[in-house]
């Protein structure tokens, strides 16, 4: 576990956790500013999770070493194979810890709100949205993160026109911010009777989900709230009443909607949460612009200047145009294995 020791000082992190616990146990702690309380509570949560992960990995490595020694003495090939499989799994977790060590921006620890929209290409582009949606859900599952669909508009014939969902877990936004931009697919379309090769685009937008205790002032007079009947994968019960909510923030023109819940009230709460996250993101981008950081971001999200290409035919290749990272295993990428691209993006960003 030498590689882990390089990226994680357990003693220092445990000492930091003790300091935070001492601060939070003081009598006057809860009288502090709400932002300070929220920031420290979140810092403690992330620190505790990282320490627990490290300690579990350390125990797993020690158990594997003992089992390997015993298997060698007894010439037990079956047990040795099991030990090597455990080591491979532990190595992947170590790599993830190393990746998380590159995430130091304030929003990196937050949950992520992801929206995928179909571009030009009709049914082919809508199918591409569904493929990307599955890719991110599979990625979340491998990271033991939770996902929840907020809004879903099915395609006319197949696929999805647009979908908005949350990925909940430590460093969800920090990892997925690398996916923000245009994703391009090239393949022989299964929807084309002449079997021609098609190029399709989908835009992926990634926002940090803000905490409920971060105050984003929204004037009720600036909102137009509409109700409508839900559609999509929520079951037939969602269509019986107008439970879906669409909120338009008139000054900014931002529109958010939620139709995933049975309750109109819960749909409104989620739509408001997405709206506040978008308003928060606007303010955050204004600050980044002052630091001259907006040039690359604007370039990434402009239509046609794709951040990544996925070629299925006539050859197989996934290439990230920002880092030149590429792989020929398209199937594996579409099954959620995007760690290589995330890693390369974060390392480039932290140079």
MARSE-263709 format. One record per residue (C-alpha): chain; y negated, x, z negated. Coordinates in nm, 3 decimals. Layout:
BEGIN
(A (Y X Z))
...
end
This chain:
BEGIN
(A (0.000 0.000 0.000))
(A (-0.230 0.297 0.050))
(A (-0.420 0.118 0.329))
(A (-0.507 -0.163 0.089))
(A (-0.642 0.079 -0.171))
(A (-0.884 0.217 0.086))
(A (-1.047 -0.119 0.151))
(A (-1.022 -0.274 -0.195))
(A (-1.106 -0.121 -0.533))
(A (-0.915 -0.351 -0.770))
(A (-1.065 -0.208 -1.090))
(A (-1.422 -0.243 -0.959))
(A (-1.362 -0.600 -0.841))
(A (-1.203 -0.703 -1.172))
(A (-1.500 -0.553 -1.358))
(A (-1.738 -0.750 -1.134))
(A (-1.541 -1.068 -1.207))
(A (-1.566 -1.004 -1.581))
(A (-1.944 -0.964 -1.549))
(A (-1.975 -1.293 -1.363))
(A (-1.753 -1.473 -1.615))
(A (-1.970 -1.339 -1.896))
(A (-2.287 -1.460 -1.724))
(A (-2.139 -1.805 -1.657))
(A (-2.024 -1.843 -2.019))
(A (-2.373 -1.781 -2.159))
(A (-2.549 -2.081 -2.316))
(A (-2.848 -2.077 -2.080))
(A (-2.650 -2.029 -1.755))
(A (-2.647 -2.396 -1.653))
(A (-3.022 -2.415 -1.706))
(A (-3.079 -2.170 -1.422))
(A (-3.200 -2.263 -1.074))
(A (-2.937 -2.466 -0.886))
(A (-2.929 -2.215 -0.599))
(A (-2.848 -1.933 -0.842))
(A (-2.570 -2.134 -1.003))
(A (-2.422 -2.224 -0.664))
(A (-2.439 -1.867 -0.533))
(A (-2.277 -1.716 -0.841))
(A (-2.007 -1.984 -0.858))
(A (-1.916 -1.925 -0.493))
(A (-1.918 -1.548 -0.544))
(A (-1.679 -1.586 -0.837))
(A (-1.446 -1.812 -0.637))
(A (-1.424 -1.567 -0.345))
(A (-1.381 -1.268 -0.578))
(A (-1.104 -1.439 -0.777))
(A (-0.919 -1.538 -0.458))
(A (-0.941 -1.183 -0.321))
(A (-0.817 -1.030 -0.648))
(A (-0.527 -1.277 -0.667))
(A (-0.433 -1.198 -0.306))
(A (-0.439 -0.824 -0.372))
(A (-0.231 -0.855 -0.689))
(A (0.026 -1.069 -0.506))
(A (0.044 -0.813 -0.224))
(A (0.082 -0.528 -0.475))
(A (0.371 -0.709 -0.648))
(A (0.529 -0.791 -0.312))
(A (0.510 -0.426 -0.204))
(A (0.661 -0.306 -0.531))
(A (0.946 -0.559 -0.509))
(A (1.010 -0.459 -0.147))
(A (1.026 -0.090 -0.244))
(A (1.283 -0.158 -0.517))
(A (1.492 -0.382 -0.290))
(A (1.481 -0.122 -0.011))
(A (1.600 0.155 -0.245))
(A (1.889 -0.061 -0.366))
(A (1.984 -0.164 -0.011))
(A (1.990 0.198 0.105))
(A (2.214 0.299 -0.185))
(A (2.454 0.017 -0.104))
(A (2.416 0.055 0.275))
(A (2.319 -0.315 0.292))
(A (2.175 -0.364 0.643))
(A (2.115 -0.739 0.595))
(A (1.895 -0.687 0.288))
(A (1.710 -0.400 0.458))
(A (1.625 -0.630 0.750))
(A (1.493 -0.894 0.507))
(A (1.279 -0.630 0.333))
(A (1.132 -0.512 0.664))
(A (1.048 -0.872 0.755))
(A (0.865 -0.912 0.423))
(A (0.677 -0.586 0.482))
(A (0.564 -0.708 0.826))
(A (0.427 -1.028 0.672))
(A (0.253 -0.833 0.397))
(A (0.102 -0.597 0.656))
(A (-0.055 -0.895 0.835))
(A (-0.214 -1.008 0.509))
(A (-0.348 -0.657 0.453))
(A (-0.502 -0.663 0.800))
(A (-0.669 -0.993 0.714))
(A (-0.810 -0.846 0.392))
(A (-0.945 -0.556 0.595))
(A (-1.100 -0.800 0.842))
(A (-1.260 -1.001 0.562))
(A (-1.416 -0.681 0.427))
(A (-1.638 -0.679 0.740))
(A (-1.788 -1.015 0.645))
(A (-2.097 -0.963 0.434))
(A (-2.351 -1.218 0.562))
(A (-2.442 -1.502 0.320))
(A (-2.281 -1.776 0.530))
(A (-1.960 -1.588 0.611))
(A (-1.774 -1.725 0.309))
(A (-1.844 -2.087 0.399))
(A (-1.623 -2.344 0.570))
(A (-1.679 -2.388 0.944))
(A (-1.779 -2.688 1.153))
(A (-1.644 -2.645 1.506))
(A (-1.740 -2.856 1.808))
(A (-1.573 -2.820 2.149))
(A (-1.722 -2.987 2.456))
(A (-1.583 -3.008 2.810))
(A (-1.790 -2.854 3.087))
(A (-1.764 -2.898 3.462))
(A (-1.416 -2.971 3.589))
(A (-1.334 -3.332 3.499))
(A (-0.981 -3.386 3.372))
(A (-0.902 -3.017 3.400))
(A (-1.193 -2.927 3.168))
(A (-1.095 -3.201 2.923))
(A (-0.742 -3.066 2.912))
(A (-0.893 -2.724 2.842))
(A (-1.078 -2.867 2.539))
(A (-0.750 -3.000 2.401))
(A (-0.585 -2.661 2.451))
(A (-0.867 -2.482 2.267))
(A (-0.859 -2.743 1.990))
(A (-0.488 -2.679 1.938))
(A (-0.549 -2.302 1.944))
(A (-0.798 -2.320 1.657))
(A (-0.584 -2.560 1.454))
(A (-0.287 -2.324 1.492))
(A (-0.508 -2.029 1.389))
(A (-0.616 -2.221 1.078))
(A (-0.255 -2.298 0.990))
(A (-0.155 -1.931 1.009))
(A (-0.447 -1.852 0.774))
(A (-0.337 -2.135 0.541))
(A (-0.669 -2.310 0.597))
(A (-0.718 -2.686 0.618))
(A (-0.862 -2.875 0.914))
(A (-1.012 -3.223 0.944))
(A (-1.126 -3.406 1.256))
(A (-1.478 -3.552 1.224))
(A (-1.534 -3.688 1.573))
(A (-1.304 -3.726 1.872))
(A (-1.363 -3.860 2.223))
(A (-1.047 -3.866 2.439))
(A (-1.055 -3.776 2.808))
(A (-1.049 -4.036 3.083))
(A (-0.698 -3.944 3.202))
(A (-0.587 -3.662 2.974))
(A (-0.724 -3.413 2.724))
(A (-1.040 -3.447 2.513))
(A (-1.402 -3.481 2.625))
(A (-1.534 -3.349 2.294))
(A (-1.407 -3.298 1.943))
(A (-1.575 -3.191 1.617))
(A (-1.371 -3.073 1.320))
(A (-1.395 -2.867 1.003))
(A (-1.192 -2.560 0.909))
(A (-1.189 -2.518 0.532))
(A (-1.107 -2.187 0.368))
(A (-1.266 -1.867 0.244))
(A (-1.439 -1.679 0.529))
(A (-1.363 -1.960 0.776))
(A (-1.713 -1.941 0.926))
(A (-1.726 -1.560 0.909))
(A (-1.417 -1.539 1.127))
(A (-1.484 -1.827 1.363))
(A (-1.847 -1.738 1.438))
(A (-1.698 -1.495 1.690))
(A (-1.578 -1.798 1.891))
(A (-1.927 -1.943 1.947))
(A (-1.998 -1.957 2.320))
(A (-1.848 -2.051 2.656))
(A (-1.473 -2.021 2.715))
(A (-1.348 -2.005 3.076))
(A (-0.999 -2.095 3.198))
(A (-0.846 -2.013 3.537))
(A (-0.513 -2.170 3.636))
(A (-0.329 -2.378 3.893))
(A (-0.415 -2.729 3.780))
(A (-0.124 -2.961 3.692))
(A (-0.360 -3.247 3.785))
(A (-0.411 -3.124 4.143))
(A (-0.148 -3.250 4.389))
(A (-0.229 -2.962 4.627))
(A (-0.166 -2.705 4.348))
(A (-0.502 -2.533 4.394))
(A (-0.640 -2.287 4.144))
(A (-0.917 -2.432 3.924))
(A (-1.180 -2.275 3.698))
(A (-1.283 -2.479 3.395))
(A (-1.536 -2.426 3.117))
(A (-1.567 -2.549 2.758))
(A (-1.839 -2.473 2.507))
(A (-1.744 -2.391 2.149))
(A (-2.012 -2.432 1.882))
(A (-1.949 -2.297 1.531))
(A (-2.171 -2.376 1.231))
(A (-2.140 -2.293 0.861))
(A (-2.073 -2.600 0.648))
(A (-2.349 -2.598 0.389))
(A (-2.283 -2.670 0.024))
(A (-2.371 -3.016 -0.104))
(A (-2.601 -2.854 -0.361))
(A (-2.810 -2.677 -0.097))
(A (-3.108 -2.905 -0.047))
(A (-3.194 -2.987 0.313))
(A (-3.469 -3.247 0.307))
(A (-3.412 -3.529 0.556))
(A (-3.663 -3.815 0.569))
(A (-3.482 -4.150 0.607))
(A (-3.767 -4.263 0.833))
(A (-3.669 -3.986 1.077))
(A (-3.318 -4.126 1.121))
(A (-3.171 -4.389 1.351))
(A (-2.830 -4.500 1.230))
(A (-2.597 -4.692 1.464))
(A (-2.252 -4.832 1.399))
(A (-1.976 -4.871 1.656))
(A (-1.604 -4.920 1.683))
(A (-1.403 -4.602 1.658))
(A (-1.170 -4.469 1.927))
(A (-0.921 -4.187 1.933))
(A (-0.623 -4.074 1.722))
(A (-0.711 -4.258 1.402))
(A (-0.472 -4.547 1.455))
(A (-0.538 -4.905 1.560))
(A (-0.694 -4.996 1.225))
(A (-1.007 -4.796 1.308))
(A (-1.090 -5.028 1.597))
(A (-1.093 -5.355 1.401))
(A (-1.439 -5.305 1.247))
(A (-1.752 -5.113 1.340))
(A (-1.686 -4.837 1.087))
(A (-1.790 -4.541 1.303))
(A (-2.139 -4.400 1.242))
(A (-2.382 -4.229 1.479))
(A (-2.695 -4.069 1.329))
(A (-2.990 -3.959 1.544))
(A (-3.246 -3.727 1.387))
(A (-3.553 -3.833 1.586))
(A (-3.779 -3.525 1.535))
(A (-3.513 -3.277 1.652))
(A (-3.311 -3.504 1.882))
(A (-2.989 -3.400 1.704))
(A (-2.712 -3.661 1.721))
(A (-2.406 -3.651 1.494))
(A (-2.129 -3.903 1.455))
(A (-1.809 -3.955 1.260))
(A (-1.529 -4.203 1.324))
(A (-1.235 -4.043 1.148))
(A (-1.246 -4.241 0.822))
(A (-1.174 -4.611 0.767))
(A (-1.481 -4.643 0.546))
(A (-1.825 -4.674 0.707))
(A (-1.974 -4.513 0.397))
(A (-1.749 -4.206 0.420))
(A (-1.819 -4.173 0.792))
(A (-2.192 -4.180 0.718))
(A (-2.155 -3.912 0.450))
(A (-1.967 -3.683 0.690))
(A (-2.214 -3.742 0.975))
(A (-2.500 -3.658 0.737))
(A (-2.321 -3.341 0.631))
(A (-2.290 -3.230 0.993))
(A (-2.656 -3.318 1.057))
(A (-2.771 -3.112 0.758))
(A (-2.555 -2.820 0.872))
(A (-2.719 -2.834 1.215))
(A (-3.070 -2.849 1.064))
(A (-2.976 -2.560 0.838))
(A (-2.851 -2.365 1.140))
(A (-3.182 -2.424 1.321))
(A (-3.375 -2.276 1.028))
(A (-3.131 -1.988 1.002))
(A (-3.172 -1.910 1.372))
(A (-3.549 -1.912 1.332))
(A (-3.515 -1.641 1.069))
(A (-3.280 -1.442 1.292))
(A (-3.529 -1.469 1.576))
(A (-3.790 -1.305 1.357))
(A (-3.547 -1.016 1.315))
(A (-3.499 -0.996 1.695))
(A (-3.136 -1.102 1.667))
(A (-3.151 -1.403 1.895))
(A (-3.123 -1.223 2.231))
(A (-2.748 -1.170 2.218))
(A (-2.681 -1.515 2.073))
(A (-2.880 -1.688 2.347))
(A (-2.697 -1.487 2.608))
(A (-2.361 -1.582 2.462))
(A (-2.415 -1.958 2.459))
(A (-2.588 -2.001 2.795))
(A (-2.374 -2.202 3.037))
(A (-2.188 -1.983 3.282))
(A (-2.212 -1.657 3.085))
(A (-1.871 -1.695 2.923))
(A (-1.774 -1.490 2.619))
(A (-1.404 -1.501 2.703))
(A (-1.183 -1.572 3.004))
(A (-0.829 -1.706 2.993))
(A (-0.641 -1.649 3.321))
(A (-0.306 -1.827 3.362))
(A (-0.265 -1.774 3.739))
(A (-0.208 -1.570 3.954))
(A (-0.163 -1.325 3.665))
(A (-0.188 -1.368 3.286))
(A (-0.483 -1.220 3.099))
(A (-0.718 -1.312 2.814))
(A (-1.030 -1.094 2.809))
(A (-1.329 -1.098 2.576))
(A (-1.633 -0.995 2.782))
(A (-1.836 -0.882 2.478))
(A (-1.585 -0.625 2.350))
(A (-1.359 -0.578 2.658))
(A (-1.062 -0.660 2.433))
(A (-0.778 -0.804 2.638))
(A (-0.413 -0.906 2.626))
(A (-0.158 -1.027 2.879))
(A (0.015 -1.257 2.631))
(A (-0.177 -1.579 2.705))
(A (0.085 -1.802 2.545))
(A (0.058 -1.619 2.214))
(A (-0.322 -1.649 2.216))
(A (-0.308 -2.021 2.290))
(A (-0.068 -2.053 1.996))
(A (-0.347 -1.937 1.764))
(A (-0.316 -1.559 1.767))
(A (-0.687 -1.471 1.813))
(A (-0.712 -1.212 1.533))
(A (-0.744 -0.924 1.782))
(A (-1.054 -1.079 1.938))
(A (-1.209 -1.167 1.601))
(A (-1.145 -0.816 1.470))
(A (-1.299 -0.649 1.776))
(A (-1.607 -0.875 1.763))
(A (-1.669 -0.812 1.392))
(A (-1.623 -0.435 1.427))
(A (-1.865 -0.428 1.719))
(A (-2.115 -0.639 1.525))
(A (-2.092 -0.411 1.220))
(A (-2.146 -0.082 1.401))
end
